[in-house]
């Protein structure tokens, strides 16, 4: 088949969105409150630039609140920021 049949990169979550429930009056509202690409936590370099460059620099930690990303704290380096992002996915009981 043509290139338009490819589902997308294997390293990204699916962009397919479940259909809205016709019986739920708030279905459209709940759909809008989902974070972009289902990323609830993310990190950004403090001084901007690419996230993979200069791994020893501090990072700003951001968390999805249902409407926008808000700053949740800072991390001293890339490894600590990645651990914080993955903490939610693995289900660790530790608080951030």
C-alpha positions in Angstrom: 0.0 0.0 0.0 1.0 3.6 -0.1 2.9 5.5 2.6 -0.3 7.0 4.0 -1.2 3.6 5.6 1.7 3.7 8.1 0.5 4.1 11.7 3.4 6.4 12.7 6.8 6.1 14.5 7.0 3.1 16.8 8.6 5.1 19.6 5.6 7.5 20.0 2.2 6.8 21.7 -0.8 6.3 19.5 -2.6 9.4 18.5 -5.8 7.5 18.0 -8.4 8.9 20.4 -11.2 6.8 21.8 -14.6 7.8 20.4 -16.7 10.1 22.6 -19.4 8.3 24.5 -22.8 9.5 23.3 -24.4 8.9 26.7 -21.9 11.1 28.5 -22.8 14.8 28.4 -19.2 15.8 29.4 -17.4 13.6 26.8 -16.3 16.5 24.6 -15.0 18.4 27.7 -13.1 15.4 29.0 -11.5 14.9 25.6 -10.2 18.5 25.5 -8.7 18.0 29.0 -6.3 15.3 27.9 -2.7 16.3 27.7 -1.0 16.5 24.2 0.0 13.0 23.2 -0.9 11.8 26.7 2.3 13.2 28.2 1.3 14.1 31.8 4.9 15.1 32.9 7.7 16.6 30.9 11.0 18.4 31.5 12.7 21.3 29.7 16.2 22.7 30.0 16.3 25.8 32.2 18.2 27.9 29.6 16.3 26.5 26.5 17.7 24.5 23.7 17.5 20.8 22.9 16.6 18.5 25.8 19.4 16.0 25.0 22.2 18.5 24.9 24.2 19.5 28.1 22.9 16.7 30.3 24.5 18.2 33.4 22.4 21.4 33.3 19.3 21.9 35.5 15.8 21.1 34.1 12.4 22.6 34.8 9.8 19.9 35.6 6.3 20.5 34.3 3.1 18.6 35.1 -0.3 18.6 33.2 -3.1 20.1 35.3 -6.0 19.4 33.0 -5.7 22.7 31.2 -2.0 23.5 30.8 1.5 22.5 31.9 2.5 24.1 35.2 6.0 24.1 36.8 6.2 21.4 39.4 9.9 22.0 40.4 13.4 21.6 39.1 15.9 18.8 38.7 19.7 19.1 38.9 20.4 17.2 35.7 18.9 15.2 32.8 19.0 11.9 34.7 17.0 13.2 37.7 14.5 14.8 35.3 14.0 11.6 33.4 13.5 9.7 36.7 10.8 12.1 37.8 9.0 11.8 34.4 9.1 8.0 34.6 8.0 7.9 38.2 4.4 8.5 37.2 4.5 5.8 34.5 6.0 3.1 36.7 3.6 3.8 39.6 6.2 4.4 42.3 4.6 5.5 45.5 7.2 8.1 46.2 6.3 11.7 46.2 8.0 14.2 44.0 
